Amino acid sequence: NGFYHPGGSTTGSGAGAIPITHSYVAMTAGGTVAWTIADGTPGQVLQIYSVDANTGTLTAATSSTGTGWATIVFTDAGDRAVLQYVDSTIGWIILSLSGVAAPPTSTV
């Protein structure tokens, strides 16, 4: 089962931490910025949506290189990543990446 926070959605902008208090986060980069994501709750599912066509590069607090990604780069409005938090050893795994022009890119 997925883990969902009450209220469903929130927003964030600029550089810094992605809010993990809701299951859907609409982020506005406002330029070329670095985003981080803290460890979540096991089973938690988080959808991150890019509102603008600036570059936001996401890095997880717990290294996710063992699960296939080190960064996710959002460059277009409509880029979306759906992540699930496994535990403090594995961190966030990618469930899906999608976008209007192309999905955000991930690096290992």
C-alpha positions as CSV (number, residue, x, y, z in Angstrom):
1,N,0.0,0.0,0.0
2,G,1.1,3.5,-0.7
3,F,1.5,6.1,2.1
4,Y,-0.4,9.3,1.5
5,H,-0.4,12.4,3.7
6,P,-3.7,14.2,4.5
7,G,-4.4,17.2,2.3
8,G,-2.8,15.6,-0.8
9,S,-0.8,18.4,-2.4
10,T,1.5,21.3,-1.6
11,T,3.9,23.6,-3.5
12,G,7.5,24.6,-3.2
13,S,9.8,27.1,-5.0
14,G,13.5,27.9,-5.5
15,A,16.4,25.8,-4.3
16,G,16.2,23.6,-1.2
17,A,14.2,20.7,0.2
18,I,11.2,19.2,-1.6
19,P,8.3,19.1,0.9
20,I,7.5,15.5,1.8
21,T,4.4,16.3,3.9
22,H,2.0,15.6,1.1
23,S,1.7,13.0,-1.7
24,Y,1.8,15.6,-4.5
25,V,4.3,18.5,-4.8
26,A,4.2,21.2,-7.5
27,M,7.7,22.7,-7.6
28,T,8.8,26.0,-9.3
29,A,12.5,26.2,-9.9
30,G,12.7,29.9,-10.9
31,G,16.2,29.3,-12.4
32,T,18.8,26.6,-12.2
33,V,18.5,25.2,-8.7
34,A,19.4,22.2,-6.6
35,W,16.6,20.3,-4.8
36,T,17.0,17.7,-2.1
37,I,14.6,15.1,-0.7
38,A,14.9,13.9,2.8
39,D,14.2,10.3,3.9
40,G,10.5,9.6,4.0
41,T,8.3,6.9,5.7
42,P,8.6,3.3,4.4
43,G,5.9,2.9,1.7
44,Q,5.5,6.6,1.1
45,V,4.7,7.6,-2.5
46,L,5.5,11.1,-3.6
47,Q,4.8,12.7,-7.0
48,I,6.9,15.7,-7.9
49,Y,5.7,18.0,-10.7
50,S,7.7,20.8,-12.3
51,V,5.7,24.0,-12.8
52,D,8.2,25.9,-14.9
53,A,10.7,25.4,-17.7
54,N,13.8,26.0,-15.5
55,T,16.2,23.4,-14.3
56,G,15.7,21.7,-10.9
57,T,18.2,18.9,-10.1
58,L,16.9,16.5,-7.4
59,T,19.3,14.6,-5.1
60,A,18.1,12.2,-2.3
61,A,19.4,12.4,1.3
62,T,20.0,8.7,1.2
63,S,22.1,7.7,-1.8
64,S,19.8,6.0,-4.2
65,T,22.6,4.8,-6.6
66,G,22.0,1.2,-5.6
67,T,18.4,1.6,-6.8
68,G,19.3,3.1,-10.2
69,W,19.5,6.9,-9.7
70,A,21.8,9.6,-8.2
71,T,19.9,12.7,-9.6
72,I,16.7,13.5,-11.4
73,V,16.8,16.6,-13.6
74,F,13.6,18.5,-14.3
75,T,13.9,20.9,-17.3
76,D,10.4,21.4,-18.7
77,A,7.1,22.5,-17.3
78,G,5.1,19.3,-16.9
79,D,8.1,17.1,-16.0
80,R,7.0,14.6,-13.3
81,A,8.6,11.9,-11.1
82,V,6.8,9.4,-9.0
83,L,9.0,8.1,-6.2
84,Q,8.5,5.6,-3.4
85,Y,10.5,5.5,-0.2
86,V,11.6,2.0,0.8
87,D,13.8,2.5,3.9
88,S,16.9,4.2,5.3
89,T,19.2,1.8,3.5
90,I,17.6,1.9,0.0
91,G,16.0,5.3,0.0
92,W,13.7,6.6,-2.7
93,I,13.1,4.4,-5.8
94,I,11.7,5.7,-9.1
95,L,8.2,4.4,-10.0
96,S,7.9,6.6,-13.1
97,L,9.3,9.6,-15.0
98,S,7.1,11.5,-17.5
99,G,6.9,14.8,-19.2
100,V,5.2,16.8,-21.9
101,A,8.3,17.1,-24.2
102,A,10.3,14.2,-22.6
103,P,10.6,12.7,-19.2
104,P,13.1,14.2,-16.7
105,T,16.5,12.6,-17.0
106,S,18.0,10.5,-14.2
107,T,21.7,9.8,-13.7
108,V,23.3,6.9,-11.8
